Every structure is written in structure tokens, then in C-alpha cells.
Amino acid sequence: MTESLGDAASHFTTEALGEPAGPGRYVNVDAITPVEFLPGLGFRPVLGQRAMTNFVSFEPGAEAPRHVHEEEQIVIVIDGEFTFDLDGDVRVMRKGDVAVVPAWVPHGAWTTDSHCLEIDVFTPPRQSLLKLAAAQAEEAEQAAQTPGSED
């Protein structure tokens, strides 16, 4: 039996306690053209107002070098596997594994013989990906406004 830890009625409330921040939207990740920042490392960011999700593909032998940034990051492996270095704690991550990376904590990842598909969630949005996300949003908006356009 699952223990109830909260009040479902307040969690799923329909009473707005503020103004909507903007319209919602749907995104088909497969329709986003990946940008290869490094060989074998494809990024497909989706930008919200206060968070960003980046759908990342690692080809075999790809590497995201050890780095730091001010944004908090949550890494979720959805297919394949890669090796993740979280400030010296190095582990192989597979489908369903999650790493939580606080701001300024060194981390990196790489694949050997396999591929990996993972999702990075950033809050606030990752500054180095904002320009890319804005360009992709503008491209999608233009395509939606063009009669007869197909992706």
C-alpha cells in the first residue's frame, strides 16, 4: 500500500493564485534538429520560462568534457548507457538512473562502445543553450506560420 504524503486536492487545485506566465505549448522533440556542440554529442533544448530541458544524444565514443556551471542540473538516462563523473564519483549510468548536479559542481560524461540518450533539466535555464533554444523556437514559429510547410 502506498502511503499518502500530501493533500491531493491542494496539489491538483484549479484555483489560480496568480496570473498565467504565458501560453502553454506542445513540442515534438523528434522535430527538433539536433545541434552537435562536439562530435557525437547532439543537443535538442526545450525552453520554459524558468527551466530548460535538453534532450541529449551521445554517439559511441562521444564525450562531454568535465565542466562547471551556475545552473542546477538533473540528468536522466532514458536509453543506453554512459559513464558519468560527478565531482570524482564515477559511475556507469543506465536507463532510469538519475544524477543531481548542484551549481558549480564539476561533472562530465562519456560513452565507449554504446550510445546514450539522456535528458538534462536545468534551473534556471542554461545560459550557453539559451541562444540555441531561441533560434529553434523562432524557426518553429516561422514554419508554423508558413502555409503548406512540413517538417
C-alpha atoms as a printed R data frame, in Angstrom:
    type eleno elety resid chain resno      x      y       z
1   ATOM     1    CA   MET     A     1  0.000  0.000   0.000
2   ATOM     2    CA   THR     A     2  1.283  3.466  -0.887
3   ATOM     3    CA   GLU     A     3  1.395  5.970   1.951
4   ATOM     4    CA   SER     A     4 -0.237  9.341   1.311
5   ATOM     5    CA   LEU     A     5  2.249 12.129   1.929
6   ATOM     6    CA   GLY     A     6  0.199 15.094   0.804
7   ATOM     7    CA   ASP     A     7 -3.130 16.610   0.072
8   ATOM     8    CA   ALA     A     8 -4.169 15.677  -3.470
9   ATOM     9    CA   ALA     A     9 -6.876 18.355  -3.547
10  ATOM    10    CA   SER     A    10 -4.369 21.154  -2.948
11  ATOM    11    CA   HIS     A    11 -1.796 19.574  -5.261
12  ATOM    12    CA   PHE     A    12 -4.285 19.461  -8.147
13  ATOM    13    CA   THR     A    13 -6.058 22.734  -7.366
14  ATOM    14    CA   THR     A    14 -7.796 24.655 -10.153
15  ATOM    15    CA   GLU     A    15 -7.705 27.945  -8.233
16  ATOM    16    CA   ALA     A    16 -5.131 30.264  -9.801
17  ATOM    17    CA   LEU     A    17 -3.234 32.240  -7.180
18  ATOM    18    CA   GLY     A    18 -1.548 34.438  -9.786
19  ATOM    19    CA   GLU     A    19 -1.581 35.415 -13.423
20  ATOM    20    CA   PRO     A    20 -0.566 32.839 -16.041
21  ATOM    21    CA   ALA     A    21  3.057 33.449 -17.051
22  ATOM    22    CA   GLY     A    22  2.218 32.826 -20.716
23  ATOM    23    CA   PRO     A    23  0.546 30.327 -23.004
24  ATOM    24    CA   GLY     A    24  1.470 26.664 -22.791
25  ATOM    25    CA   ARG     A    25  2.743 24.800 -25.814
26  ATOM    26    CA   TYR     A    26  3.498 21.307 -27.058
27  ATOM    27    CA   VAL     A    27  6.840 20.305 -28.535
28  ATOM    28    CA   ASN     A    28  7.734 17.227 -30.565
29  ATOM    29    CA   VAL     A    29 11.356 16.556 -29.662
30  ATOM    30    CA   ASP     A    30 11.880 14.451 -32.784
31  ATOM    31    CA   ALA     A    31 11.028 17.532 -34.881
32  ATOM    32    CA   ILE     A    32 13.907 19.500 -33.309
33  ATOM    33    CA   THR     A    33 17.093 19.341 -35.352
34  ATOM    34    CA   PRO     A    34 19.919 18.350 -33.009
35  ATOM    35    CA   VAL     A    35 22.867 20.722 -32.754
36  ATOM    36    CA   GLU     A    36 26.209 18.981 -32.439
37  ATOM    37    CA   PHE     A    37 28.256 21.009 -29.928
38  ATOM    38    CA   LEU     A    38 31.040 18.416 -30.002
39  ATOM    39    CA   PRO     A    39 31.494 15.384 -32.299
40  ATOM    40    CA   GLY     A    40 28.831 12.778 -31.495
41  ATOM    41    CA   LEU     A    41 27.072 14.954 -28.911
42  ATOM    42    CA   GLY     A    42 23.645 16.221 -30.070
43  ATOM    43    CA   PHE     A    43 21.572 18.789 -28.147
44  ATOM    44    CA   ARG     A    44 17.841 19.497 -28.553
45  ATOM    45    CA   PRO     A    45 16.838 22.093 -25.933
46  ATOM    46    CA   VAL     A    46 13.268 22.968 -24.967
47  ATOM    47    CA   LEU     A    47 12.958 26.258 -23.104
48  ATOM    48    CA   GLY     A    48 10.426 27.181 -20.456
49  ATOM    49    CA   GLN     A    49 10.320 30.466 -18.574
50  ATOM    50    CA   ARG     A    50 12.261 29.319 -15.512
51  ATOM    51    CA   ALA     A    51 13.549 25.891 -16.535
52  ATOM    52    CA   MET     A    52 15.080 24.187 -19.547
53  ATOM    53    CA   THR     A    53 15.070 20.582 -20.689
54  ATOM    54    CA   ASN     A    54 17.808 19.451 -23.050
55  ATOM    55    CA   PHE     A    55 17.407 16.146 -24.890
56  ATOM    56    CA   VAL     A    56 20.951 14.885 -25.399
57  ATOM    57    CA   SER     A    57 22.255 12.077 -27.602
58  ATOM    58    CA   PHE     A    58 25.720 10.602 -27.183
59  ATOM    59    CA   GLU     A    59 27.064  8.512 -30.061
60  ATOM    60    CA   PRO     A    60 29.599  5.788 -29.196
61  ATOM    61    CA   GLY     A    61 32.893  7.415 -28.217
62  ATOM    62    CA   ALA     A    62 31.371 10.859 -27.544
63  ATOM    63    CA   GLU     A    63 32.410 12.991 -24.578
64  ATOM    64    CA   ALA     A    64 31.039 15.962 -22.666
65  ATOM    65    CA   PRO     A    65 34.249 17.193 -21.037
66  ATOM    66    CA   ARG     A    66 34.393 17.836 -17.284
67  ATOM    67    CA   HIS     A    67 32.937 21.307 -16.655
68  ATOM    68    CA   VAL     A    68 31.046 23.501 -14.184
69  ATOM    69    CA   HIS     A    69 28.175 25.977 -14.499
70  ATOM    70    CA   GLU     A    70 25.964 28.087 -12.282
71  ATOM    71    CA   GLU     A    71 22.737 26.255 -13.145
72  ATOM    72    CA   GLU     A    72 21.489 23.247 -11.179
73  ATOM    73    CA   GLN     A    73 21.206 20.184 -13.437
74  ATOM    74    CA   ILE     A    74 19.333 16.899 -13.190
75  ATOM    75    CA   VAL     A    75 20.486 14.170 -15.595
76  ATOM    76    CA   ILE     A    76 18.039 11.364 -16.515
77  ATOM    77    CA   VAL     A    77 19.169  8.433 -18.682
78  ATOM    78    CA   ILE     A    78 16.351  7.198 -20.921
79  ATOM    79    CA   ASP     A    79 18.214  4.747 -23.197
80  ATOM    80    CA   GLY     A    80 21.658  3.181 -23.489
81  ATOM    81    CA   GLU     A    81 24.410  3.973 -21.046
82  ATOM    82    CA   PHE     A    82 27.282  6.324 -20.370
83  ATOM    83    CA   THR     A    83 29.906  6.914 -17.733
84  ATOM    84    CA   PHE     A    84 29.221  9.953 -15.568
85  ATOM    85    CA   ASP     A    85 31.764 11.763 -13.410
86  ATOM    86    CA   LEU     A    86 30.078 13.692 -10.589
87  ATOM    87    CA   ASP     A    87 32.919 15.522  -8.839
88  ATOM    88    CA   GLY     A    88 35.120 12.410  -8.854
89  ATOM    89    CA   ASP     A    89 32.334  9.898  -8.143
90  ATOM    90    CA   VAL     A    90 32.439  7.995 -11.459
91  ATOM    91    CA   ARG     A    91 29.593  5.600 -12.306
92  ATOM    92    CA   VAL     A    92 28.042  3.894 -15.309
93  ATOM    93    CA   MET     A    93 24.504  5.220 -15.656
94  ATOM    94    CA   ARG     A    94 21.764  3.279 -17.453
95  ATOM    95    CA   LYS     A    95 18.071  3.711 -18.246
96  ATOM    96    CA   GLY     A    96 16.269  5.060 -15.183
97  ATOM    97    CA   ASP     A    97 19.399  6.345 -13.443
98  ATOM    98    CA   VAL     A    98 19.414  9.987 -12.330
99  ATOM    99    CA   ALA     A    99 22.242 12.297 -11.232
100 ATOM   100    CA   VAL     A   100 21.641 15.586  -9.424
101 ATOM   101    CA   VAL     A   101 24.343 18.184 -10.117
102 ATOM   102    CA   PRO     A   102 24.266 21.285  -7.892
103 ATOM   103    CA   ALA     A   103 25.599 24.599  -9.189
104 ATOM   104    CA   TRP     A   104 29.385 24.769  -9.721
105 ATOM   105    CA   VAL     A   105 29.961 21.029  -9.086
106 ATOM   106    CA   PRO     A   106 32.438 19.572 -11.635
107 ATOM   107    CA   HIS     A   107 30.958 16.878 -13.861
108 ATOM   108    CA   GLY     A   108 31.366 15.232 -17.269
109 ATOM   109    CA   ALA     A   109 30.218 12.191 -19.209
110 ATOM   110    CA   TRP     A   110 31.328  9.881 -21.993
111 ATOM   111    CA   THR     A   111 30.336  6.797 -23.910
112 ATOM   112    CA   THR     A   112 32.583  3.954 -25.001
113 ATOM   113    CA   ASP     A   113 31.049  1.365 -27.354
114 ATOM   114    CA   SER     A   114 27.398  2.240 -26.758
115 ATOM   115    CA   HIS     A   115 25.087  5.174 -27.352
116 ATOM   116    CA   CYS     A   116 23.181  7.076 -24.690
117 ATOM   117    CA   LEU     A   117 20.026  9.181 -24.749
118 ATOM   118    CA   GLU     A   118 19.550 11.369 -21.716
119 ATOM   119    CA   ILE     A   119 17.580 14.376 -20.568
120 ATOM   120    CA   ASP     A   120 19.162 17.308 -18.763
121 ATOM   121    CA   VAL     A   121 16.875 19.568 -16.734
122 ATOM   122    CA   PHE     A   122 18.364 22.970 -15.880
123 ATOM   123    CA   THR     A   123 17.123 25.624 -13.500
124 ATOM   124    CA   PRO     A   124 17.470 28.397 -14.239
125 ATOM   125    CA   PRO     A   125 17.813 27.737 -17.992
126 ATOM   126    CA   ARG     A   126 21.418 27.008 -19.029
127 ATOM   127    CA   GLN     A   127 22.832 30.282 -20.326
128 ATOM   128    CA   SER     A   128 25.002 28.676 -23.011
129 ATOM   129    CA   LEU     A   129 21.931 26.986 -24.528
130 ATOM   130    CA   LEU     A   130 19.564 29.988 -24.495
131 ATOM   131    CA   LYS     A   131 20.690 31.343 -27.887
132 ATOM   132    CA   LEU     A   132 20.258 27.899 -29.444
133 ATOM   133    CA   ALA     A   133 16.799 27.444 -27.896
134 ATOM   134    CA   ALA     A   134 15.689 30.909 -29.040
135 ATOM   135    CA   ALA     A   135 16.824 30.245 -32.610
136 ATOM   136    CA   GLN     A   136 14.980 26.919 -32.665
137 ATOM   137    CA   ALA     A   137 11.797 28.490 -31.262
138 ATOM   138    CA   GLU     A   138 11.914 31.206 -33.932
139 ATOM   139    CA   GLU     A   139 12.449 28.598 -36.648
140 ATOM   140    CA   ALA     A   140  9.475 26.558 -35.391
141 ATOM   141    CA   GLU     A   141  7.257 29.660 -35.226
142 ATOM   142    CA   GLN     A   142  8.176 30.631 -38.792
143 ATOM   143    CA   ALA     A   143  7.479 27.102 -40.015
144 ATOM   144    CA   ALA     A   144  4.075 27.125 -38.287
145 ATOM   145    CA   GLN     A   145  3.167 30.416 -39.998
146 ATOM   146    CA   THR     A   146  4.212 29.261 -43.459
147 ATOM   147    CA   PRO     A   147  1.247 27.754 -45.350
148 ATOM   148    CA   GLY     A   148  1.939 24.245 -46.585
149 ATOM   149    CA   SER     A   149  5.166 23.882 -44.587
150 ATOM   150    CA   GLU     A   150  6.074 20.390 -43.444
151 ATOM   151    CA   ASP     A   151  8.751 19.207 -41.008
